[in-house]
Amino acid sequence: MQTFVNNPQLGTPFPDKIDKIVKKVVIHTLSDVILGDFHCRPRLRLIDDLISGDPYIAITNATVYDKSGKARFKTKFLSVNRDHIVLIIPWEDLETKPDDQQFAS
């Protein structure tokens, strides 16, 4: 059961916790490929979370690769501007997974 906290400034109840599910995704930008965890609301499509709200999306446990597949860096948190996303693919939907060596290190 979800509890709600009153926000005196806004005068309306807000949940103290917003339920999210984690989806491993591959994100392509013009210059990079990002492999990480996207936190989205249950019962919504990935696109629904992308087109609503903040212009940035949070990605956790991210590794950023250049277009040749070389890892540039890893981070626990990355904020990605939605306008820079060329495509985003849930890992589970990939029929052909990239070579594990490409996404190693």
NORBEL-V876674 format. One record per residue. N is the residue number from 1. RES is the residue in one small letter. PSI is psi in whole degrees, 0 to 359 (999 if undefined). Layout:
n	res	psi
N	RES	PSI
N	RES	PSI
This chain:
n	res	psi
1	m	139
2	q	135
3	t	157
4	f	147
5	v	132
6	n	133
7	n	106
8	p	331
9	q	325
10	l	341
11	g	14
12	t	152
13	p	140
14	f	145
15	p	143
16	d	348
17	k	132
18	i	123
19	d	133
20	k	153
21	i	155
22	v	128
23	k	127
24	k	130
25	v	158
26	v	124
27	i	129
28	h	129
29	t	184
30	l	330
31	s	344
32	d	166
33	v	129
34	i	129
35	l	121
36	g	189
37	d	125
38	f	130
39	h	115
40	c	162
41	r	141
42	p	153
43	r	11
44	l	150
45	r	157
46	l	318
47	i	327
48	d	320
49	d	328
50	l	326
51	i	357
52	s	146
53	g	220
54	d	144
55	p	352
56	y	145
57	i	147
58	a	130
59	i	129
60	t	162
61	n	50
62	a	143
63	t	131
64	v	127
65	y	150
66	d	176
67	k	341
68	s	352
69	g	3
70	k	129
71	a	127
72	r	315
73	f	164
74	k	149
75	t	154
76	k	336
77	f	139
78	l	133
79	s	122
80	v	129
81	n	124
82	r	329
83	d	345
84	h	357
85	i	124
86	v	315
87	l	154
88	i	133
89	i	125
90	p	133
91	w	318
92	e	339
93	d	351
94	l	123
95	e	327
96	t	115
97	k	143
98	p	153
99	d	133
100	d	328
101	q	327
102	q	324
103	f	25
104	a	159
105	s	999
